[in-house]
Amino acid sequence: MLQRGLSAAVLIPIVVFFAYQGDFLFAIGIGLVAALALNEFFKMLSRQGDRPLRVLGGGATALLIINGLNIGDTETVAQAAIALLVFGGLLWELASYQEDRNLRGWALTIAGVFYIGWPLGLVVALRGLGDERTGFWWLVTMALGIWACDTGAYVIGRFLGGRFSGDRKFSPRWSPNKTWEGFFGGVLTCLLVTTALATSQLGLPVWKAALLGLILGPTAVFGDLAESMVKRNVGVKDSGDLIPGHGGMLDRIDSILFGAVIVYFFARWLVY
């Protein structure tokens, strides 16, 4: 617990600095996060004998993050990322085909980019919504809403876990320690924090702010479960050991990957 606290004390000011700056500096910071998380993802796949196309995956991810800056012809940049993944990957496999590989590396590279690179590109795009202040608070609302969900689930699950649901776990296959009490506690905490921030800092009407909080909580939980599924399938406890007490970079952003997609499209469809 002490390690987790010290790591958070170091990382949070750095994250806030890059988020507050926005624009290219923020995109560079997100690019670094994407590179670390994607590398961890590919290393996990390598443990089971797969050979993802790291260079192509990294290049496509970089294009998706640049696309998030919304500068110039963004449609062309996004299409270039897809073309690099699909046709560049096929050409790579064609040139180096081996019978035992069976195109798995190509398919898993596409999966990794759309699991990690695309949502992080949307994080950059989310920072660019509205004016400087508004974009910053979209990020803060998302991050604190997810943090509130994690914290609420931990605290309430710790004190009430199993009291009402008995032996029925929320997700016994992928995360045996999660309880239904913790799940609903996290969703409720996320709802309260997100509603408060979205109304006071983003100026959303209460119903829209509450709807965002109601969607964001379960999304954060399922993001965590999705990464747990990947880790259990490849037989690892953490995606890496980059952050003392927290595991790898992917372990820290698993909920944000899902949350970024939800918050970005919520903002684009219901606000802007």
C-alpha positions, 0 to 999 in steps of 0.5 A: 500500500505504501508503494502504491501511495508513493507511486501515485504521489509521483505520477499524478502531478506529471499526469496533471501537468501534461493534461493541463498543457494540452495540444502537442505536449499532451499528445507526446505524453499520451504517445509515451503511455501508448508505447509502454502499454502496447509493448506490454500487451505484445510482450504478454502475447509473446509469452504464448508463442505469438509474434505481433508486428510491433513496428506496424502496431506502433506506427498505426498507434502513432497515427491514431494519436496524431489524428486525435489532435484534429489538425488538417485532414484527420480522415486521411490520417485515420485511414492511413493507420487502417491501411498500415495495419491491414495491408502493411500487415498482410504484406509483412506476413506474405514476405515472412510467412511461416506455417506455424504462425498462421496469421495470428501475429497480424490479427493480434496486432490489429487487436492491440492497436484498436484496444490501446491505440485507438482509445488513447487517440480519443483521449487526445481528441477529448482534450481538444473538445471545446475551449482549453478549460473545457477540454481539460475538465472533460479529462478530469471528469473522466479520470476522477469518475473512474478513480471514484468507481475503483475506490468506491468498489474497493471500500464498499466491497471490503466492508459489505462484500458478500453480506447481501450476495453471499457466495455469488461473485460478480465475475468469478471467472475473471476477477474472483475478488469482485463482489456485487456489493463492490460493483454497485458501490463503485457505480454509485460513487462514480455516478455521484462524482461524475454528476457533480463535476459535469454539472459544476465544471462542464455546465451539463444539465443534471440529467446529462451529467447523471447519464454520463456517470451511470454509463461510465461506472460499469464501463470502467469495471468492464475495462478492468475485467477485459484486461483481467481476461487477457492476463489470465489467458496468457498466464500473468498476474500483471501486464508488467512491473513498470510502476511499483505497487501498481504493475504495468502501464496497461494495468493502470489505464485498462479502465480509461481505455473503455472510459475514453470511448464512452466519454468521447462519443457521449460528448460528441453526440449529446453535447457538441 
